Amino acid sequence: METDIVANRRRAAGALSEADDRAAGTAALVALFRAHQLAPARTALMIIGDRATAEDVVQDAFIDLYRRIDRLADHERMLPYARAAVVNKCRTVLRRRKPAFRAGRTHEPPVWSAEAAAVLGEERR
């Protein structure tokens, strides 16, 4: 009976430290995003050439980093990890565009305004 109580306390202490580690990692990630949110977006924009897709790539990279935050032992290395994740995701996007490019179709970035959509529709007629 005594050993069960000790074991439960140890498990609770371990769970608490894991929760503290996750909270510290999340706080570090939020600080990283606020301090360096433009640099990964610029990098992605230079690689991809499309602002909307570049923003999506950066967002996906930070979401993946958040999901894997408990696996990242050194929170000081988050910035290089985030940069590498953004570059790798950009390469994936370009790899997916390659078959369409070979077929003669070019990538058209999304149209954001109603006026631009109407003009584009008229040009395609």
Summary of the structure (lengths in Angstrom):
residues: 125
radius of gyration: 22.0
end to end distance: 81.2
largest distance: 81.5
contacts: 292
relative contact order: 0.10
helix: 81%
strand: 0%
